[in-house]
Amino acid sequence: MQTLRTIESWPAATAAAAVVRADGSLAGAHGPVDHRFPLASVTKPLTAYAALVAYEEGAVELDEPAGPEGSTVRHLLAHTSGLAFDEHRVMGSPGQRRLYSNAGFEVLGDHIAKATGIPFAEYLHQAVFEPLGMASSTLEGSPAKDGVSTVSDLARFAAELQAPRLLDVRTVAEATSVVHPGLKGVLPGYGHQSPNDWGLGLEIRDGKSPHWTGTTSSPRTFGHFGQSGTFLWVDPDARAACVALTDRAFGPWAVEAWTPFTDAVLAELRGR
């Protein structure tokens, strides 16, 4: 795909990107796709997927208690536990506000580790990385933000999100549907959104504006971006996913570059 070459104009020393079709085939790739990048919050969808594997294995239930009083695994995945952004402090009642929370995903990782008897980084490896052949991916700290991976590996994960093999398709459909509809909240880097819709560990685009995906991205688009200048989105209507990883921290450059980039990718996929 010619569009992918535009990442060369991004103000990053290193950048790589790929587009994956719904059938798992690679529509295109550009840049050092085997370079390992810190993922920042693109770690969260990987952590969420491992949590859903634990759910399907019977190790945890989505509605069992986890985190603050009244909170569940589902609340932690959907950023509605009431925990603060980056500290283990309760800021509200579960299910009442969309409080984006790294702390919530750290609690989730600890909960799964206790339930399975396996350190969470190892559980993530066994549940997601190993079966998908993501040999260059590791979790090197927080389940919220300390993943390290490559475009090649995340392309495999993007294929899994579109045609699940590790999870029942109904579980993935639930993960990509709005949990606790109508809640307001702040989308980091893009301000207050009403509603600020999320699924289980995956942000759902819906009608958010401004947003890090494209102006032509379908409302069903889901994914995540990271403060390390990384993103992964899946657009079910376009029947494709896109991964872009850089070594430049998220900032105004990303706000300016990512949306036209995604619009161009979608236009090329449509053959325009």
C-alpha positions in Angstrom: 0.0 0.0 0.0 1.5 3.3 -1.1 -0.3 5.2 1.7 1.9 3.5 4.3 5.0 5.3 2.9 3.7 8.6 4.4 5.0 7.4 7.8 8.4 8.6 6.5 7.2 12.2 6.9 6.3 11.6 10.6 8.8 13.3 13.0 10.0 10.0 14.4 13.4 8.5 14.1 11.9 5.0 13.6 8.3 4.2 12.5 6.7 1.1 11.0 3.1 0.3 10.0 1.0 -2.5 8.5 -2.5 -3.1 7.3 -4.2 -6.5 7.8 -7.3 -7.6 6.0 -10.1 -9.4 7.8 -9.0 -12.7 6.3 -5.6 -12.3 8.0 -3.7 -11.5 4.9 -1.3 -8.5 4.8 -2.5 -5.7 2.6 0.8 -3.9 3.1 3.6 -3.0 5.4 6.3 -0.3 5.6 9.3 0.4 7.8 11.2 -1.9 10.1 8.4 -4.3 11.0 10.5 -6.4 13.3 11.8 -3.5 15.4 10.7 -3.8 19.0 8.9 -0.7 20.2 7.5 0.2 23.6 3.7 0.0 23.2 2.5 2.2 26.1 -1.3 1.8 26.3 -1.5 -0.4 23.3 -0.5 -2.9 25.9 -4.1 -2.8 27.3 -5.8 -4.7 24.5 -3.3 -7.5 24.9 -3.9 -7.6 28.6 -7.6 -7.5 28.0 -7.4 -10.4 25.6 -5.5 -12.5 28.1 -8.2 -11.6 30.7 -10.8 -12.9 28.3 -8.8 -16.1 27.8 -8.8 -16.5 31.6 -12.6 -16.0 31.5 -13.2 -18.6 28.9 -10.9 -21.0 30.7 -13.0 -20.6 33.8 -10.3 -19.0 35.9 -12.3 -15.8 36.4 -15.8 -14.5 35.8 -16.4 -11.1 34.3 -18.8 -10.2 37.1 -16.8 -11.4 40.0 -15.5 -8.9 42.5 -12.2 -7.3 41.6 -10.7 -4.0 42.6 -12.6 -1.4 44.8 -15.7 -2.4 46.7 -18.5 -3.0 44.2 -16.2 -3.3 41.3 -15.8 -6.4 39.0 -13.5 -7.7 36.4 -15.9 -6.2 33.8 -15.6 -2.7 35.5 -11.8 -2.9 35.4 -11.7 -3.8 31.7 -14.2 -1.0 30.8 -12.5 1.8 32.9 -15.5 2.0 35.2 -14.1 0.7 38.4 -13.8 4.2 39.9 -10.0 3.9 40.3 -7.9 6.9 39.5 -5.7 7.2 36.4 -2.3 6.3 37.7 -2.7 5.6 41.4 -4.6 3.0 43.4 -7.1 5.6 44.8 -10.9 5.4 44.5 -12.3 8.4 42.7 -15.9 7.3 42.2 -18.5 4.5 42.4 -18.2 1.6 40.0 -20.2 2.0 36.8 -20.9 5.7 37.2 -18.1 7.4 35.3 -15.6 6.4 32.6 -12.4 7.0 34.5 -9.5 5.9 32.3 -7.3 4.0 34.6 -3.8 2.4 34.4 -4.2 1.4 38.0 -7.4 -0.6 37.1 -5.4 -2.7 34.6 -2.7 -3.3 37.2 -5.3 -4.5 39.6 -6.7 -6.7 36.8 -3.3 -8.2 36.2 -2.8 -9.0 39.8 -6.3 -10.5 40.0 -5.7 -12.8 37.1 -2.2 -13.8 38.5 -3.9 -14.8 41.8 -6.7 -16.7 40.1 -4.4 -18.7 37.8 -1.4 -19.0 40.0 0.8 -17.7 37.2 2.6 -14.3 37.1 0.6 -12.1 34.7 3.5 -11.5 32.3 3.9 -15.3 31.9 0.1 -15.8 31.6 0.0 -13.2 28.8 2.8 -15.0 27.1 1.1 -18.4 27.4 -2.4 -17.2 26.6 -1.8 -14.7 23.7 1.8 -14.3 22.6 2.8 -17.9 22.2 -0.3 -19.3 20.4 -0.3 -16.3 18.0 3.4 -16.7 17.2 4.2 -13.2 18.7 7.8 -14.3 19.5 9.1 -10.7 19.8 6.5 -9.5 22.3 7.0 -9.2 26.1 5.4 -7.6 29.1 8.1 -5.8 31.0 6.2 -4.3 33.9 2.7 -2.8 34.2 -0.1 -4.7 32.4 -1.4 -1.2 31.5 1.5 0.2 29.7 4.7 -1.8 29.6 4.3 -4.1 26.6 7.0 -4.3 24.0 6.3 -5.6 20.5 6.8 -5.3 16.7 4.5 -4.4 13.8 4.9 -8.0 12.6 3.6 -9.4 15.9 0.8 -6.9 16.3 -0.3 -7.7 12.8 -0.9 -11.2 14.0 -2.9 -9.9 16.9 -4.9 -7.6 14.5 -5.7 -10.7 12.5 -6.9 -12.5 15.7 -9.2 -9.6 16.5 -10.9 -9.9 13.1 -11.1 -13.7 13.0 -10.7 -15.1 16.5 -9.0 -18.4 17.1 -8.1 -18.0 20.8 -11.6 -16.8 21.9 -15.2 -17.6 21.0 -16.4 -15.0 18.4 -19.2 -14.1 20.8 -16.7 -13.1 23.5 -14.9 -10.8 21.1 -18.2 -9.4 20.0 -19.0 -8.6 23.6 -15.5 -7.1 24.1 -16.1 -4.8 21.1 -19.6 -3.7 22.2 -20.2 -0.7 24.5 -20.1 -1.6 28.2 -22.1 0.8 30.4 -23.5 2.9 27.6 -23.8 6.7 27.9 -21.0 7.3 30.4 -19.0 10.5 30.0 -15.3 10.7 30.4 -12.0 12.0 29.1 -10.2 10.4 26.2 -6.5 11.0 27.0 -5.0 13.5 24.5 -8.4 14.3 23.0 -10.4 15.7 25.8 -13.9 15.2 27.2 -16.2 12.9 25.3 -19.9 12.4 25.8 -20.4 9.6 25.6 -16.9 8.1 26.0 -17.7 4.6 24.9 -15.5 1.5 25.6 -15.8 -2.2 25.4 -13.7 -4.7 27.4 -10.2 -3.2 27.1 -10.9 -1.8 23.7 -11.9 1.8 22.9 -14.9 2.1 20.6 -14.9 5.0 18.2 -18.7 5.6 17.8 -19.2 9.3 17.2 -16.3 10.7 19.2 -14.8 14.0 18.0 -12.0 14.8 18.0 -10.5 11.3 17.7 -7.3 9.6 16.8 -8.8 7.4 14.1 -10.0 8.8 10.7 -12.9 11.1 9.9 -14.1 8.3 7.6 -13.6 5.5 10.2 -16.8 3.6 10.9 -18.5 4.1 14.3 -17.8 0.4 14.9 -14.0 0.9 14.7 -12.3 -0.2 17.9 -8.7 -0.3 19.1 -6.2 1.7 21.2 -3.4 4.2 21.0 -0.4 4.7 23.3 1.5 7.6 24.6 4.7 6.2 23.0 3.3 7.2 19.6 1.6 3.9 18.8 -1.8 2.7 17.7 -3.9 -0.3 16.6 -7.4 0.0 15.1 -9.8 -2.4 13.6 -12.6 -1.2 11.3 -15.1 -4.0 10.8 -16.9 -2.1 8.0 -13.6 -1.7 6.1 -12.7 -5.3 6.9 -9.2 -4.3 7.8 -7.0 -3.3 10.7 -4.0 -1.0 10.9 -1.0 -1.0 13.3 1.5 1.9 13.5 4.4 2.0 16.0 6.9 4.8 16.4 9.7 5.9 18.8 8.2 9.4 19.2 6.0 10.2 22.2 2.4 11.1 21.4 1.8 14.8 21.0 0.5 17.4 18.6 2.3 15.8 15.7 0.3 12.6 16.2 -3.0 14.5 16.4 -2.1 16.1 13.1 -0.8 13.1 11.3 -2.8 10.1 12.4 -6.3 11.1 11.2 -5.4 12.0 7.6 -3.2 8.9 7.5 -6.1 6.6 8.5 -8.4 8.4 6.1 -5.9 7.7 3.3 -5.5 4.1 4.3 -9.3 3.6 4.2 -9.5 5.4 0.8 -6.8 3.1 -0.6 -8.6 0.0 0.7 -11.7 1.2 -1.0 -9.7 1.6 -4.2 -10.0 5.3 -4.5 
